[in-house]
């Protein structure tokens, strides 16, 4: 569903930005991040130690699931580094992002930065936001209508039901896309370093798994680990924009409304903040991408009240409610194809 919103010009965002700066919410939170990085690194090392200690046993499936969760927490730190939230210098943030992404979890930092920056610039804009690009799932009416072939049409008809099962393949998809990005001819500042660290990750990961486990257990371990990683990653990002208004290419709308109207926050306390890596404050994150994660909760009160004062729709939902909204959107997009299918069957 494509929603057209009239452009509103002015300095609305500038006034909000002054309020946020006056509250010192863009200042670095080094102490918080040092603690967060230390705990995440300890969990990462501890999980691999447990893997080696358990050895060639089916109990390693528990470790595999745990590593899937920990990999996603590492990815959250890479995300924060990519947005320059952690350190004062770009080199520090990029180093953290490259280590977290390429070396520890096998995702290309440079490829992700390019893709994610395009998403932030034009969230939910057809033809500009890669997160709603034409792929396995249809995220817009145009994509659903253009489906050809029995498999793609079947997937689109039932995409709401297939959404979570397909997320188990997201980890694999991210690894493959990272490799394609690293092998592309595009010039990236850290490309050589990324290729080296990404290769070390792949070799180290496969060597550890194959040296400790039998071939069958190794296959099961990798399958569970990557499935949990993909599912957790997908469930963390799915509530943010799916089912929110989308815009046709060329639609003009000011920065404040572009970010707020296309984003959905997830209500919850400290556990939700931890579980979703701060992405539950999606509105605030899109307005101020370099705001440190620990400051987002305080910023929310300011942003929400400001949006209400301007009568800008500020969307919040529970975690379950956000998934429900996303699934309803996907289900609605598949309805025309389901109707055509029913008509064809009736005619037959």
C-alpha positions in Angstrom: 0.0 0.0 0.0 1.5 3.3 -1.1 0.5 6.3 1.0 1.1 9.9 -0.3 1.8 12.6 2.2 2.0 16.2 1.3 5.4 17.9 1.8 5.7 20.2 4.8 8.6 22.7 4.6 10.2 24.6 7.5 12.6 24.2 10.3 10.6 21.8 12.5 13.5 19.4 12.7 16.0 22.2 13.5 13.9 23.1 16.6 13.8 19.5 17.7 17.5 19.1 17.2 18.2 22.1 19.4 16.1 20.6 22.2 18.0 17.3 21.9 21.4 19.0 22.0 20.4 21.1 25.0 19.6 17.9 26.8 23.1 16.6 25.9 21.7 13.4 24.4 24.2 13.3 21.5 27.2 13.1 23.9 29.2 9.9 23.8 28.4 7.4 26.5 31.8 5.7 26.7 31.3 4.1 30.2 28.0 2.4 29.1 29.5 1.1 25.9 32.7 -0.2 27.6 30.5 -2.2 29.9 28.3 -3.4 27.1 31.2 -4.4 24.9 32.9 -6.2 27.7 29.8 -8.2 28.6 29.1 -9.1 25.0 32.7 -10.1 24.4 32.6 -12.3 27.6 29.5 -14.0 26.4 31.0 -14.6 22.9 34.2 -16.1 24.3 32.3 -18.0 26.9 30.0 -19.6 24.3 32.9 -20.8 22.2 34.6 -22.1 25.3 31.5 -24.0 26.2 31.4 -25.4 22.6 35.0 -26.8 23.0 34.3 -28.1 26.5 31.1 -29.9 25.5 32.9 -31.4 22.6 31.4 -33.9 20.1 28.1 -34.1 21.8 24.5 -33.3 20.8 24.5 -30.8 23.7 26.4 -28.5 21.4 23.0 -27.8 19.8 22.3 -25.7 22.9 25.5 -23.8 22.4 24.5 -23.3 18.7 21.3 -21.6 19.7 23.0 -19.5 22.3 25.6 -18.4 19.8 22.8 -17.4 17.4 21.6 -15.0 20.1 25.1 -13.7 20.9 25.9 -13.1 17.3 22.9 -10.8 17.0 24.0 -8.9 20.1 27.5 -8.5 18.5 25.7 -7.3 15.4 23.9 -4.6 17.4 27.3 -3.3 18.5 28.5 -3.3 14.9 25.3 -1.3 14.1 26.1 1.2 16.7 29.7 1.6 15.5 28.4 2.0 12.0 26.3 5.0 13.1 29.3 6.5 15.0 27.6 6.1 18.3 30.4 4.6 20.4 33.7 6.4 20.1 34.6 10.1 19.4 36.5 9.3 16.2 35.3 7.7 12.9 38.3 5.4 13.0 37.4 4.1 16.4 33.8 3.4 15.4 34.8 1.9 12.1 37.3 -0.4 13.8 34.7 -1.6 16.2 32.3 -2.2 13.4 34.7 -4.1 11.2 35.9 -6.3 14.1 32.3 -7.0 15.2 31.0 -7.6 11.7 33.7 -9.1 9.5 35.8 -11.0 12.1 33.3 -12.0 14.8 30.1 -12.8 12.9 31.0 -12.8 9.2 29.1 -9.8 7.9 30.7 -7.2 5.7 30.8 -3.9 7.5 31.3 -1.9 4.3 28.5 -3.6 2.4 26.1 -3.1 5.3 27.0 0.6 5.8 26.3 1.3 2.1 22.9 -0.5 2.3 21.9 0.8 5.7 22.7 4.4 4.8 20.5 4.2 1.8 17.7 2.9 4.0 18.1 5.7 6.5 18.1 8.3 3.7 14.8 7.2 2.3 13.0 4.7 4.6 10.0 3.0 2.9 10.6 4.8 -0.4 10.0 2.5 -3.3 13.1 2.2 -5.5 15.3 3.9 -2.9 15.1 1.9 0.3 16.9 -1.4 -0.2 15.1 -2.9 2.8 11.9 -2.9 0.8 13.5 -3.9 -2.4 12.0 -6.5 -4.7 13.0 -9.9 -3.3 11.5 -13.1 -2.0 8.8 -11.2 -0.2 6.7 -8.4 -1.7 6.6 -5.2 0.4 4.6 -3.0 -1.9 1.6 -3.3 -4.2 3.7 -2.9 -7.3 6.0 -5.7 -6.2 3.0 -8.0 -5.5 1.4 -7.2 -8.8 4.6 -7.9 -10.8 5.0 -11.4 -9.5 5.5 -14.0 -12.3 6.0 -17.7 -12.1 4.2 -20.2 -9.8 6.8 -20.2 -7.0 7.0 -16.5 -6.6 3.3 -16.1 -6.8 2.8 -18.9 -4.2 5.2 -17.2 -1.8 3.5 -13.8 -2.2 0.0 -15.3 -1.6 1.2 -16.9 1.6 4.0 -14.6 2.6 2.5 -13.7 6.0 2.6 -17.4 7.0 6.0 -17.9 5.5 7.6 -14.7 7.0 9.0 -16.2 10.2 10.1 -19.6 8.6 11.9 -17.6 5.9 13.7 -15.5 8.6 15.6 -18.7 9.5 17.5 -18.3 6.2 18.3 -14.6 6.8 21.6 -15.4 8.4 22.7 -17.3 5.3 21.4 -14.5 3.1 23.4 -11.9 5.0 26.6 -14.0 4.7 26.1 -14.5 0.9 25.3 -10.8 0.4 28.4 -9.9 2.3 30.6 -12.1 0.1 29.0 -10.5 -3.0 29.6 -7.1 -1.6 33.3 -7.8 -0.8 33.9 -9.3 -4.2 32.2 -6.4 -6.1 34.4 -3.8 -7.8 33.1 -0.9 -5.8 35.8 1.0 -4.0 35.5 0.8 -0.2 38.0 2.3 2.2 38.5 -0.9 4.3 37.9 -3.5 1.6 41.2 -5.2 1.9 41.0 -5.4 5.7 37.5 -6.6 5.5 38.3 -9.4 3.1 41.2 -10.5 5.4 39.1 -10.5 8.5 36.0 -12.1 6.8 38.2 -14.9 5.5 39.7 -15.4 9.0 36.1 -15.7 10.4 35.0 -18.3 7.8 38.2 -20.4 8.1 38.1 -20.2 11.9 34.4 -20.9 12.2 34.5 -23.9 9.9 37.7 -25.3 11.4 36.4 -25.1 14.9 33.1 -26.8 14.0 34.7 -29.6 11.8 37.6 -30.3 14.3 35.3 -30.7 17.3 32.2 -32.3 15.8 31.4 -35.2 13.5 30.2 -34.2 10.0 26.5 -34.8 10.9 26.7 -32.9 14.2 28.6 -30.1 12.5 25.9 -29.7 9.9 23.2 -29.7 12.6 25.2 -27.2 14.7 25.7 -24.8 11.8 22.0 -25.1 10.7 20.7 -24.3 14.2 23.2 -21.5 14.8 22.5 -19.7 11.5 18.8 -20.3 11.8 18.6 -18.7 15.3 20.9 -15.9 14.2 18.8 -15.1 11.1 15.5 -15.4 13.0 16.7 -13.1 15.9 18.1 -10.5 13.4 14.9 -10.5 11.4 12.7 -10.3 14.4 14.7 -7.3 15.7 14.4 -5.3 12.5 10.9 -6.4 11.3 8.9 -4.3 13.8 10.6 -1.1 12.7 9.0 -0.2 9.3 7.0 -3.1 7.9 3.4 -2.1 7.7 4.2 1.6 8.0 3.4 4.1 5.1 5.4 3.7 2.0 6.2 6.4 -0.6 6.5 6.4 -4.3 9.8 7.4 -5.9 10.1 11.2 -6.1 7.7 11.9 -3.3 8.8 15.0 -1.5 8.5 15.1 2.2 10.6 16.9 4.8 13.2 15.0 6.9 11.2 15.1 10.2 8.1 13.6 8.7 9.9 11.3 6.4 11.5 9.6 9.4 8.7 9.7 11.9 5.8 8.6 9.6 7.7 5.5 8.3 9.0 4.3 11.7 7.3 2.3 14.5 8.5 2.2 18.1 8.1 -0.9 20.3 7.0 -0.3 23.8 8.7 -2.0 26.7 11.2 -1.6 29.5 14.9 -2.4 29.9 14.5 -6.0 28.7 13.0 -4.8 25.4 15.8 -2.3 25.1 18.3 -5.2 25.5 16.4 -7.7 23.4 16.1 -5.3 20.4 19.4 -3.6 20.8 17.8 -0.2 21.1 16.1 -0.6 17.8 12.7 -0.4 19.6 13.3 3.4 19.6 13.2 3.4 15.8 11.7 6.9 15.5 14.4 8.5 17.6 17.1 6.4 16.0 16.1 7.5 12.5 15.9 11.2 13.5 19.3 11.0 15.3 21.3 8.0 13.9 24.5 8.9 15.8 22.7 9.2 19.2 24.2 6.6 21.6 21.9 3.7 22.4 21.6 4.5 26.1 20.2 8.0 25.4 17.4 6.9 23.2 14.9 6.3 26.0 15.4 9.9 27.3 15.1 11.3 23.8 11.8 9.5 23.3 9.9 11.7 25.7 11.2 14.8 24.0 10.5 13.5 20.4 7.1 12.1 21.2 5.8 15.3 22.9 7.3 17.4 20.0 5.6 15.3 17.4 2.3 15.5 19.2 2.6 19.3 19.4 2.9 19.4 15.6 0.2 16.8 15.1 2.6 14.4 13.5 1.6 10.7 13.9 4.0 9.0 16.3 3.5 5.3 16.2 4.1 2.9 19.1 3.1 -0.7 19.6 3.8 -3.7 21.8 6.3 -6.2 20.4 3.4 -8.6 19.5 1.4 -5.7 18.1 4.3 -4.7 15.9 4.6 -8.2 14.5 0.8 -8.4 14.0 0.9 -5.1 12.0 3.7 -6.3 9.8 2.0 -9.7 9.1 -1.3 -8.0 8.3 0.5 -5.8 5.8 2.1 -8.7 4.1 -1.1 -10.7 4.1 -3.0 -7.7 2.6 -0.4 -7.4 -0.2 -1.0 -11.1 -1.1 -4.8 -10.8 -1.2 -5.1 -9.8 -5.0 -3.1 -12.9 -5.9 -5.2 -15.1 -3.6 -8.3 -13.7 -5.2 -7.1 -14.4 -8.7 -6.1 -17.9 -7.6 -9.6 -18.6 -6.2 -11.2 -17.3 -9.4 -9.0 -19.5 -11.6 -9.8 -22.5 -9.5 -13.6 -21.7 -9.7 -13.3 -21.3 -13.4 -11.6 -24.6 -13.7 
